[in-house]
Amino acid sequence: MTNLFSHVSHTLNVPILAFALDFLTSAFMAFGLGLFYVRYGESFSNRRSFAKSFLLLATTTMLVISIVKSSLELSLGLVGALSIVRFRSAIKEPEDLLYLFLSLAIGLGFGAGLRVVTIVAFTMTLALLWVRVRFFGSADVLNGAILSVSSRNSAALDLAKMRQILEKHSTNYKVRRYERTQDSTELFASIEFKDDHSLSRVDQDLRQEDGKVQVTLLDQAP
């Protein structure tokens, strides 16, 4: 095994000890990024599940960059391999995409050997994100829950009707995401209900417009 590592290190001109240290450091930073995202992220997706991809993305990127930077042939082969890759799952939340880019940047930085720059930039980015959430995030996010409304009949339930129902039974609300296609309508909103019975009234009014509407109430805690 030692001879194999020595052969790989000599062939690709990659110091194996330095590579191992960079690999572990990038994995640790990606893990920390996941914890930060779960705690302070505002995405509607399953943040705990999504954050698990950060570690694999960062370490895989670091491995690929470490290999191809030492060989022109390998880098050209990588271009050809990536040309056939297709991503099937769309990232709907801009925040999710930004965190993916940050985990990707961790792998790129350590793979390119820019250790200090990567660590400093990562630390400063998280610090700025924490300041934004801590001191400026409350203006855009209500203290209530997240209401999800999904309808397969976009003609029966549009944005104007849903807004009218939410205004009727809430003290305050903010539409966070709205998507409408030919066959479906989907809305996510931060909402503060007037009382304990407001949710059932919202559900009742929505079903009067569309009997098959799906209504889900989500806690804002990760």
C-alpha positions as CSV (number, residue, x, y, z in Angstrom):
1,M,0.0,0.0,0.0
2,T,2.9,2.4,0.9
3,N,4.5,1.6,-2.4
4,L,1.3,2.3,-4.2
5,F,0.9,5.7,-2.6
6,S,4.6,6.5,-3.4
7,H,4.0,5.5,-7.0
8,V,0.9,7.7,-7.3
9,S,2.6,10.6,-5.6
10,H,5.7,10.3,-7.9
11,T,3.6,9.9,-11.1
12,L,1.2,12.8,-10.5
13,N,3.7,14.9,-8.5
14,V,1.3,15.2,-5.6
15,P,2.9,15.0,-2.1
16,I,0.7,12.5,-0.3
17,L,1.0,13.9,3.2
18,A,0.2,17.4,2.1
19,F,-2.7,16.0,0.0
20,A,-4.1,14.1,3.0
21,L,-3.9,17.2,5.3
22,D,-5.6,19.3,2.7
23,F,-8.3,16.6,2.1
24,L,-9.1,16.4,5.8
25,T,-9.1,20.2,6.3
26,S,-11.5,20.7,3.3
27,A,-13.7,17.9,4.7
28,F,-13.7,19.6,8.1
29,M,-14.6,23.0,6.6
30,A,-17.4,21.5,4.5
31,F,-18.8,19.8,7.6
32,G,-18.7,23.1,9.4
33,L,-20.4,24.8,6.5
34,G,-23.2,22.2,6.7
35,L,-23.7,22.9,10.4
36,F,-23.8,26.6,9.7
37,Y,-26.3,26.1,6.8
38,V,-28.6,24.0,9.0
39,R,-28.5,26.5,11.8
40,Y,-28.8,29.8,9.9
41,G,-30.1,28.9,6.5
42,E,-33.5,30.2,5.4
43,S,-34.2,27.7,2.6
44,F,-37.5,25.7,2.5
45,S,-35.7,22.5,1.5
46,N,-34.7,19.8,4.0
47,R,-31.5,21.6,5.1
48,R,-30.2,18.7,7.2
49,S,-30.4,16.3,4.2
50,F,-29.1,18.9,1.7
51,A,-26.1,19.8,3.9
52,K,-24.8,16.3,3.7
53,S,-23.8,16.9,0.1
54,F,-21.4,19.7,1.1
55,L,-18.7,17.4,2.4
56,L,-18.7,15.1,-0.6
57,L,-18.8,18.0,-3.1
58,A,-15.8,19.7,-1.4
59,T,-13.6,16.6,-1.1
60,T,-14.4,15.3,-4.6
61,T,-13.6,18.7,-6.1
62,M,-10.4,18.9,-4.1
63,L,-9.4,15.4,-5.3
64,V,-10.2,16.2,-9.0
65,I,-8.3,19.5,-9.0
66,S,-5.3,18.0,-7.2
67,I,-5.0,15.3,-9.9
68,V,-5.6,17.3,-13.0
69,K,-3.4,20.2,-12.1
70,S,-0.4,17.9,-12.3
71,S,-1.2,16.5,-15.7
72,L,-2.3,18.2,-19.0
73,E,-3.6,14.9,-20.3
74,L,-5.8,14.3,-17.3
75,S,-7.2,17.8,-17.4
76,L,-8.1,17.4,-21.1
77,G,-9.7,14.1,-20.2
78,L,-11.7,15.7,-17.5
79,V,-13.1,18.3,-19.9
80,G,-14.4,15.4,-22.1
81,A,-15.8,13.6,-19.1
82,L,-17.7,16.6,-17.8
83,S,-19.2,17.3,-21.2
84,I,-21.5,14.2,-20.8
85,V,-22.6,15.1,-17.2
86,R,-26.2,16.2,-16.9
87,F,-27.9,17.4,-13.7
88,R,-31.5,16.2,-13.4
89,S,-32.5,17.9,-10.2
90,A,-33.1,21.7,-10.4
91,I,-32.0,23.9,-7.5
92,K,-35.0,26.1,-6.8
93,E,-33.6,28.0,-3.8
94,P,-30.9,30.6,-4.6
95,E,-29.5,30.1,-1.1
96,D,-29.0,26.4,-1.7
97,L,-27.0,27.2,-4.9
98,L,-24.8,29.7,-3.1
99,Y,-23.9,27.2,-0.4
100,L,-23.1,24.7,-3.0
101,F,-20.8,27.2,-4.7
102,L,-19.1,27.9,-1.3
103,S,-18.5,24.2,-0.7
104,L,-17.2,23.9,-4.3
105,A,-14.8,26.8,-3.6
106,I,-13.4,25.0,-0.6
107,G,-12.5,22.1,-2.8
108,L,-11.1,24.3,-5.5
109,G,-9.0,26.3,-3.1
110,F,-7.4,23.3,-1.4
111,G,-7.0,21.4,-4.7
112,A,-5.1,24.4,-6.1
113,G,-2.9,24.6,-3.0
114,L,-4.3,28.0,-1.9
115,R,-4.8,26.9,1.7
116,V,-4.4,30.2,3.6
117,V,-6.5,32.2,1.1
118,T,-9.3,29.6,1.2
119,I,-9.4,29.4,5.0
120,V,-9.4,33.2,5.3
121,A,-12.1,33.7,2.7
122,F,-14.2,30.9,4.2
123,T,-14.0,32.4,7.7
124,M,-14.8,35.9,6.5
125,T,-17.8,34.7,4.4
126,L,-19.3,32.8,7.3
127,A,-18.7,35.8,9.5
128,L,-20.5,38.1,7.1
129,L,-23.4,35.6,6.7
130,W,-23.7,35.4,10.5
131,V,-23.8,39.2,10.8
132,R,-26.5,39.4,8.1
133,V,-28.7,36.8,9.8
134,R,-28.0,38.1,13.3
135,F,-28.7,41.8,12.7
136,F,-30.5,42.1,9.4
137,G,-32.3,38.8,8.8
138,S,-35.3,39.4,11.0
139,A,-36.6,42.1,8.7
140,D,-37.4,39.6,6.0
141,V,-38.4,36.6,8.0
142,L,-41.5,36.6,10.2
143,N,-41.6,34.8,13.6
144,G,-44.4,32.6,12.5
145,A,-44.4,29.4,10.5
146,I,-44.1,28.5,6.8
147,L,-47.3,27.8,5.0
148,S,-47.0,25.7,1.8
149,V,-49.9,25.6,-0.6
150,S,-49.8,23.3,-3.7
151,S,-52.6,23.0,-6.3
152,R,-52.9,21.0,-9.4
153,N,-55.5,23.3,-10.8
154,S,-53.8,26.6,-11.5
155,A,-56.9,28.1,-13.0
156,A,-58.9,27.6,-9.8
157,L,-56.3,28.9,-7.4
158,D,-54.1,31.8,-8.4
159,L,-51.9,34.2,-6.4
160,A,-54.6,36.9,-6.0
161,K,-57.0,34.4,-4.4
162,M,-54.4,33.0,-2.1
163,R,-53.3,36.4,-1.0
164,Q,-56.9,37.3,-0.2
165,I,-57.3,34.2,2.0
166,L,-54.0,34.8,3.8
167,E,-54.8,38.5,4.5
168,K,-58.2,37.4,5.9
169,H,-56.8,35.0,8.5
170,S,-53.3,36.4,9.4
171,T,-51.9,39.3,11.2
172,N,-48.9,39.4,8.9
173,Y,-47.5,37.3,6.0
174,K,-44.8,37.5,3.3
175,V,-44.8,35.4,0.2
176,R,-41.4,33.8,0.0
177,R,-41.8,31.8,-3.2
178,Y,-44.5,31.5,-5.9
179,E,-44.5,29.2,-8.9
180,R,-47.2,28.8,-11.4
181,T,-47.2,26.5,-14.5
182,Q,-49.9,25.4,-16.9
183,D,-50.8,22.5,-14.6
184,S,-49.9,23.5,-11.0
185,T,-49.5,26.4,-8.6
186,E,-47.2,26.4,-5.6
187,L,-46.8,29.0,-2.9
188,F,-44.6,29.3,0.2
189,A,-45.2,32.1,2.7
190,S,-44.0,33.1,6.2
191,I,-47.2,33.7,8.1
192,E,-48.4,34.8,11.6
193,F,-52.0,33.6,12.2
194,K,-54.5,35.6,14.1
195,D,-55.4,32.7,16.4
196,D,-55.2,29.0,16.9
197,H,-58.2,28.4,14.5
198,S,-56.8,30.4,11.6
199,L,-55.0,27.6,10.0
200,S,-58.2,25.5,9.7
201,R,-60.0,28.5,8.3
202,V,-57.3,29.0,5.7
203,D,-57.5,25.3,4.8
204,Q,-61.2,25.5,4.5
205,D,-61.2,28.6,2.3
206,L,-58.5,27.2,0.0
207,R,-60.5,24.0,-0.4
208,Q,-63.5,25.9,-1.4
209,E,-61.5,27.1,-4.4
210,D,-59.8,23.8,-5.1
211,G,-61.0,20.6,-3.3
212,K,-57.7,18.8,-4.0
213,V,-55.3,21.5,-2.7
214,Q,-52.4,20.4,-0.5
215,V,-51.8,22.6,2.5
216,T,-48.7,22.1,4.7
217,L,-47.5,24.0,7.8
218,L,-43.8,24.0,8.4
219,D,-41.9,25.1,11.5
220,Q,-39.0,27.5,10.7
221,A,-36.7,25.6,12.9
222,P,-34.2,23.5,10.9
